[in-house]
């Protein structure tokens, strides 16, 4: 693997000093910001995440803040998910689509108040789309990127650790809800959410100068829980079927192709810019869709381009994420497969960089 | 330095196989695509670039294509540069600004025809801003990212090499103009441009399947010129005063702060979205501006955050790019300095990660 060249453009985070002190070995770049990918090894990080608790620098989940009288209207223009019943204190996973129904991002919308929202984004400059729409439609709303850097606490001991630092009230936070807490005079929302299936929280740090103080406080409080610096783990997230924008789907895909139809209320999401384009696919269903796929054989390299999925000599799909799972003893993978070959149990072949491999479509993700 | 984790999201390019075969040592990520940063070493790459000819994979300069009756109107909405006299066959460096005059990108606009433009972008998803504006203003224009991957040929022998492959007509291309050529049946524009001061061309490869064929043809034709795989060189680009969006300026800066006032015709750029916001700064001038700065002393690490520039105990600016120049025997640097301290000859101090360093504001860049 090659090295990554440091520059200001690949932004450091309020927690970078902690990440470096913990011995980060590799990064990816996400929203033009450093996101750690490996500390000890993907496998060691994976086992630790499933058994203990980790602190994750996910500052790269930048926020797009909408503030003003038209904030709610603008938010609904962005997504086919019906937001009318959403209350302050709730988080919604919202596909964001353009006028053709193509996905521009798959963020979490955080409703702070009727006239104030954060969109906690995946890897694309969603800020620019939202600013362009707000400007073009002359909406009465401020759109910018605030000083907010999420720090995730993930793993089976996450609740105990966060309760030790913020008090027992964190135990009352329900999944995809948030509540407000204080840390050394800083008000911050804490949500029960995160990019793993091991449970945990995302702490939205609202003052970058406080980042390392909170990092250190969590590390100190977790000393007797074997707390470690960690990061989203490629094996664990594929086992859990957590999609990655830019890997598993792009602007070429509709939410329905991504299996996100349950987050689309296309009939009632009045005002959504992509609504007309999505109405037909919402009714008739997509012709290709994301599926869990098991790949057999020797350990494969990372997926850095879409691997063709073949039925004989016909290309019927592609693999976009894959990793060898120590717990399941196979390669867990995410792929997009055509309707003719997407039924569970269908046997296919994947053209990997190491040659063709047998594969099978699964009924469900692993965890 | 840490490693970079491969994934489909950090897109490979049509030339990646050539880059890897040439022994690339490190990358940055630019527009969610791999951009090589070092082959032999920054210094060896630098000397070679200044004396010979290099082939650069700059596919990460993605294109935003505007096509349709409103393409020209939309292009003018994006920039304060007056485009009325621009002809097909010309390239213009165009600051792109939002409604507050903040820079969203500093691309090169390529006018293919009255109703067809490419915007060859720096590192931000400008596509999303342009799509949002086109949608909000209901313009009659298609906006997308076409299959176009620029390959640059840079260095003093660039003209000889490109003429060997495409014929002597390339010698007639004037600076920031382009003309159409053929390569194995593929039509492609070649512009006299590039992100170095050593002269050369950018070849807009219009079919990704042809990428390696062209790469190999250039390598073969240049065998007797010591042609090598190369990349934008941090030392050479700072010497030449070539700014880097995301490093030297961000959306917080106006074009005037970036010394790009000569590309702003704010009075006559009717329709530019940021025009109102820029009128005052265009008249009165900015209160801080980019300056060439010489930093003294031992070799410094790469700039991965803005280094404070001090006058005594007062912060008067920041360094955003710096590198030790073998040819000039000092650290060449780019910084943003307040009006009170920006005169050439002003002596300042820079707070680097290695401690304070003496520095001086220069009259002009080095090359």
Contacts between the chains, C-beta under 8 A, distances in Angstrom:
chain1	res1	chain2	res2	distance
A	1	B	3	4.6
A	1	B	4	6.6
A	1	B	5	7.4
A	1	B	6	6.9
A	2	B	3	7.1
A	2	B	4	5.8
A	2	B	24	6.0
A	2	B	25	6.3
A	2	B	26	5.4
A	2	B	27	5.3
A	3	B	1	4.6
A	3	B	2	7.1
A	3	B	3	6.1
A	3	B	4	6.7
A	3	B	25	6.3
A	3	B	26	3.9
A	3	B	27	7.6
A	3	B	38	7.8
A	4	B	1	6.6
A	4	B	2	5.8
A	4	B	3	6.7
A	4	B	4	4.1
A	4	B	26	6.5
A	4	B	27	6.5
A	4	B	28	7.0
A	4	B	29	7.8
A	5	B	1	7.4
A	5	B	26	4.9
A	5	B	27	6.8
A	5	B	28	4.8
A	5	B	37	4.0
A	5	B	38	6.8
A	5	B	302	7.0
A	6	B	1	6.9
A	6	B	301	7.8
A	6	B	302	4.6
A	6	B	303	8.0
A	6	B	304	3.9
A	7	B	28	6.3
A	7	B	244	7.7
A	7	B	246	8.0
A	7	B	247	5.7
A	7	B	302	6.5
A	7	B	303	6.9
A	7	B	304	6.1
A	7	B	321	7.8
A	8	B	246	7.2
A	8	B	247	4.8
A	8	B	303	5.7
A	8	B	304	6.0
A	8	B	305	6.0
A	8	B	306	6.2
A	8	B	320	5.5
A	8	B	321	7.5
A	9	B	28	7.5
A	9	B	123	6.2
A	9	B	244	6.6
A	9	B	245	7.7
A	9	B	246	3.4
A	9	B	247	4.7
A	10	B	28	6.5
A	10	B	29	6.8
A	10	B	304	7.2
A	12	B	304	6.0
A	12	B	305	5.4
A	24	B	2	6.0
A	25	B	2	6.3
A	25	B	3	6.3
A	26	B	2	5.4
A	26	B	3	3.9
A	26	B	4	6.5
A	26	B	5	4.9
A	27	B	2	5.3
A	27	B	3	7.6
A	27	B	4	6.4
A	27	B	5	6.8
A	28	B	4	7.0
A	28	B	5	4.8
A	28	B	7	6.3
A	28	B	9	7.5
A	28	B	10	6.6
A	28	B	29	7.9
A	29	B	4	7.8
A	29	B	10	6.8
A	29	B	28	7.9
A	29	B	29	3.8
A	29	B	32	7.9
A	32	B	29	7.9
A	32	B	123	6.7
A	32	B	124	7.8
A	32	B	246	6.3
A	37	B	5	4.0
A	38	B	3	7.8
A	38	B	5	6.9
A	98	B	131	6.2
A	98	B	135	7.6
A	99	B	135	5.5
A	104	B	128	6.6
A	123	B	9	6.1
A	123	B	32	6.7
A	124	B	32	7.8
A	124	B	125	5.6
A	124	B	128	6.9
A	125	B	124	5.6
A	125	B	125	3.7
A	125	B	128	5.7
A	125	B	129	8.0
A	126	B	128	7.0
A	128	B	104	6.6
A	128	B	124	6.9
A	128	B	125	5.6
A	128	B	126	7.0
A	128	B	128	4.2
A	128	B	129	3.9
A	128	B	132	6.8
A	129	B	125	8.0
A	129	B	128	3.9
A	129	B	129	7.2
A	129	B	131	6.7
A	129	B	132	4.8
A	130	B	132	7.3
A	131	B	98	6.2
A	131	B	99	8.0
A	131	B	129	6.7
A	131	B	132	6.8
A	132	B	128	6.8
A	132	B	129	4.8
A	132	B	130	7.3
A	132	B	131	6.8
A	132	B	132	2.0
A	132	B	133	4.6
A	132	B	135	7.4
A	132	B	136	6.2
A	133	B	132	4.6
A	133	B	135	6.7
A	133	B	136	5.4
A	134	B	136	7.9
A	135	B	98	7.6
A	135	B	99	5.5
A	135	B	132	7.4
A	135	B	133	6.6
A	135	B	136	6.2
A	135	B	273	6.6
A	136	B	132	6.2
A	136	B	133	5.4
A	136	B	134	7.9
A	136	B	135	6.2
A	136	B	136	1.2
A	136	B	137	4.9
A	137	B	136	4.9
A	244	B	7	7.7
A	244	B	9	6.6
A	245	B	9	7.7
A	246	B	7	8.0
A	246	B	8	7.2
A	246	B	9	3.4
A	246	B	32	6.3
A	247	B	7	5.7
A	247	B	8	4.8
A	247	B	9	4.8
A	273	B	135	6.6
A	301	B	6	7.8
A	302	B	5	7.0
A	302	B	6	4.6
A	302	B	7	6.5
A	303	B	6	8.0
A	303	B	7	6.9
A	303	B	8	5.7
A	304	B	6	3.9
A	304	B	7	6.1
A	304	B	8	6.0
A	304	B	10	7.3
A	304	B	12	6.0
A	305	B	8	6.0
A	305	B	12	5.4
A	306	B	8	6.2
A	320	B	8	5.5
A	321	B	7	7.8
A	321	B	8	7.5
